Amino acid sequence: MNQVALVGRIVREIELRDVGDGKIVLNNVLAVQRNYRTDHGTEADFIPFVVWGKRAELIEEYCNKGDLIGLTGKIQSRTYQSNESETVYVVEVFVNEVRFLQPKK
């Protein structure tokens, strides 16, 4: 079983990319607060996520950097070659469902 549900804040400005053949993708990061405090205050984990198609367009329409959202999906990994010809490993959430947790501004 590969399922994940996260609630957090969008870290970067929303930016859609057209990858050809009418396919739209959104790559961003979700800051998920940890359930405990340290001497430095509350900490967070920063989880990369990817959203395709209509869901990505809805996030662009209704969300901004810093907004609270809920995501469900699955964890997936991929690799690519950097400009320095090194293999880069990426683990991210492939989003299946989005919940808007605050009103549109």
N, C-alpha and C positions, 0 to 999 in steps of 0.2 A: 504494500500500500504506500502511495506517495501523495500525501495531502498536507497542506499547510494553510493556516489562517493567521493573518497578522493585522494588527491595528497600529497605526503610527502616522507620522507626519512626513509629507513629501519634502525631500531635501533640496532638490534642484528645481529651477524653472522648468515648466512643461514645454517640451519641444518634440513635435512629431517629425518623423522622417518618412519620406516616400521611398521605398526600396524597389520600385518598379512593378509593373503589371497591376497598378492600382492598390498595392499592399502598403498599409500604413503601420508604423511601429513606434512605440514609445518606450524608451529606456530611461529609468530613473532609479532613485534610491529611497527606501523607506526607513526613517529613524524610529525604532521601536524601543520604548522606554523599558528599562529593567525594573523588576519589582522590589528592588532594595536600594538603599542610599549608601554612599561611601563618604569618606571625609571630604571628598571633592564635590558632593552633591549627587543628584540622580544621574545615572549613566544610561547610555542607549547603545543598541546594536544597529548597525547600518547595513540594510539588506537590499541588494540590487534586485530590481524586478523589471520584467518586460511584458508589455501589453500590445496586442495586435488588433487591427481593424476598428470596428465600431466602438469597442470599449476604450481604446486609446483616444478616439475622437471625443468621447463623452468626458474623459478625464481632462482633456484640453479645454473643453467648453465649461466645465463646472468647477475645476480645481486650480489652485495656485500653489506656489512654493509655500510650505509651512502648513498647508491644510491637513486636517485629520481625515484619514480614509481607512477603510477595511478592505483587505484583499484576501481572496482565497485562490488557491492554485496548487501547483506542484513544483518541487525542487528539480532543477535540471542543471546539468553541467555541459560545458562546451570548451573547446580549445581553439586558439588561433595563433598565427605567427606574428610577433611584434616586428617593428621596423628594424630591430637589431637581430632578427632571425631567431628569436627565442620563443619557445612555446609558452603561451600564457593560458592558464587554467581559470575558468570563470564558473562560479556557482551562483545561480540566480533563481528567482521565483517566476515561473511562467504563469501569468494570471489568467484565471478562468472567470472570476466574478469580482465586481467592484461594488463596495458600499460607500455611499457618500455620507459622512457622519457629521457634517456641519452645513448650515445653509449657504447657498450661493451668495457671494458678495456682490 
